[in-house]
Every structure is written in C-alpha cells, then in structure tokens.
Amino acid sequence: MEINPQLVTELSKRQVIIYLDEDGNGYFADCPSLPGCHSQGDTWEETLANIKEAIELWIEDALEHNDSIPEDKVVWVGRV
C-alpha cells in the first residue's frame, strides 16, 4: 500500500508533552493521543525532531495496517 505523504503530514499534527529527564541531562516526549508514541533527546530541539519522526512513523504504520488513528487529544498542562 502506498502511503500519501501529505496525509501523514496532516495526521501528524499532534499535541505533545516534553519533560526534562529525571537526571536533568535531556528530554522525554510523549504524544498522549497515540498509545506508545514516545521519544527522547539530549536537547529540546533534538527531542522535538525525534517526537515528530515518531508520530509520523506511528501514523504510517497504522495506515499500512489499516488500523484506526485516534483523534488528537486536547492537553492542558498547568500547576495546581
């Protein structure tokens, strides 16, 4: 099955959460709407690029296997 790159790009626009690693030496990223879609990096920029790639790969895999793709979740992050 040929995957439409424009469709992957559109479906890949997702809310993400980026955390400072527990050791303080890097970052961890999570895409809440895609189960198991996580990544990490040494810098904020690297982590952002890595999670974008992880999301695209998650979407491509789902499309190739005719799996459903969840709607993006609205994420609120704040202090309580």
SULJOCOR-V383257 format. One record per residue. N is the residue number from 1. PSI is psi in whole degrees, -180 to 180 (none if undefined). NEAR is the number of other ideal C-beta (glycine too) atoms within 12 Angstrom. D_CENTER is the distance of its C-alpha to the mean C-alpha in Angstrom with 2 decimals. Layout:
<<N & PSI & NEAR & D_CENTER> <N & PSI & NEAR & D_CENTER>>
//
This chain:
<<1 & 128 & 11 & 22.83> <2 & 130 & 9 & 21.88> <3 & 131 & 20 & 18.42> <4 & 113 & 14 & 18.62> <5 & -33 & 14 & 16.44> <6 & -38 & 11 & 16.84> <7 & -43 & 18 & 15.60> <8 & -44 & 25 & 12.38> <9 & -45 & 16 & 12.01> <10 & -44 & 16 & 12.97> <11 & -17 & 28 & 10.81> <12 & -5 & 30 & 7.60> <13 & 100 & 19 & 8.60> <14 & 155 & 30 & 6.66> <15 & 137 & 23 & 7.60> <16 & 157 & 33 & 6.06> <17 & 130 & 23 & 8.72> <18 & 127 & 29 & 10.03> <19 & 152 & 21 & 13.14> <20 & 131 & 18 & 16.08> <21 & 152 & 18 & 16.73> <22 & -35 & 10 & 19.79> <23 & -7 & 11 & 21.90> <24 & 10 & 10 & 21.10> <25 & 18 & 12 & 20.56> <26 & -166 & 21 & 16.88> <27 & 155 & 28 & 13.54> <28 & 135 & 27 & 10.92> <29 & 145 & 33 & 7.35> <30 & 139 & 27 & 6.00> <31 & 99 & 35 & 4.14> <32 & -28 & 24 & 7.81> <33 & -12 & 26 & 8.30> <34 & 104 & 33 & 7.09> <35 & 129 & 15 & 9.52> <36 & 6 & 16 & 9.17> <37 & 100 & 32 & 5.52> <38 & 162 & 25 & 6.24> <39 & -179 & 31 & 7.59> <40 & 172 & 26 & 10.56> <41 & 167 & 25 & 13.10> <42 & -30 & 19 & 16.61> <43 & 165 & 17 & 16.15> <44 & -46 & 20 & 14.00> <45 & -43 & 15 & 13.86> <46 & -42 & 19 & 13.06> <47 & -43 & 27 & 10.18> <48 & -45 & 23 & 8.75> <49 & -40 & 21 & 9.61> <50 & -40 & 28 & 8.26> <51 & -34 & 33 & 4.56> <52 & -45 & 26 & 5.48> <53 & -42 & 24 & 7.41> <54 & -41 & 28 & 5.53> <55 & -46 & 36 & 3.93> <56 & -43 & 28 & 7.59> <57 & -38 & 24 & 9.11> <58 & -47 & 30 & 8.05> <59 & -47 & 34 & 9.50> <60 & -44 & 26 & 12.36> <61 & -43 & 21 & 13.27> <62 & -43 & 26 & 13.52> <63 & -42 & 23 & 15.62> <64 & -32 & 16 & 17.74> <65 & 11 & 13 & 18.58> <66 & 34 & 10 & 19.14> <67 & 154 & 14 & 16.86> <68 & 150 & 13 & 16.00> <69 & 117 & 26 & 12.69> <70 & 152 & 20 & 12.34> <71 & 153 & 13 & 12.79> <72 & 144 & 20 & 10.41> <73 & 142 & 17 & 11.73> <74 & 128 & 10 & 13.61> <75 & 130 & 15 & 13.02> <76 & 128 & 10 & 16.10> <77 & 127 & 13 & 16.41> <78 & 179 & 5 & 19.99> <79 & 135 & 4 & 22.96> <80 & none & 4 & 25.40>>
//
